[in-house]
């Protein structure tokens, strides 16, 4: 499960970089930036779900 979380965290950081790059290029494509932000939000939610699942499994053990 740690591999999944690491992968998601890497994707999250990559999306942050893509958003920053898109905004630096000048007039950004608002739909593209919005899509990137949505994908970043979705990954952040998945990361949180993984962390909660780990916490629950530790309580059971």
RAURQUI-V745773 format. One line per field, one symbol per residue. ss: DSSP state (2 for helix, 1 for strand, 0 for the rest). psi: psi as a letter, one per 40 degrees, with the letter a starting at -180 (. if undefined). burial: + if it has 24 or more other C-alpha atoms within 12 Angstrom, else -. A space follows every 50 residues. Layout:
ss=???
psi=???
burial=???
This chain:
ss=02222222222222222222222200000222222222222222222222 22222222220
psi=ddddddddddddddddddddddddeahihddddddddddddddddddddd dddddddddd.
burial=-------++--+--++--+-------------+--++--+--++--+--- -----------
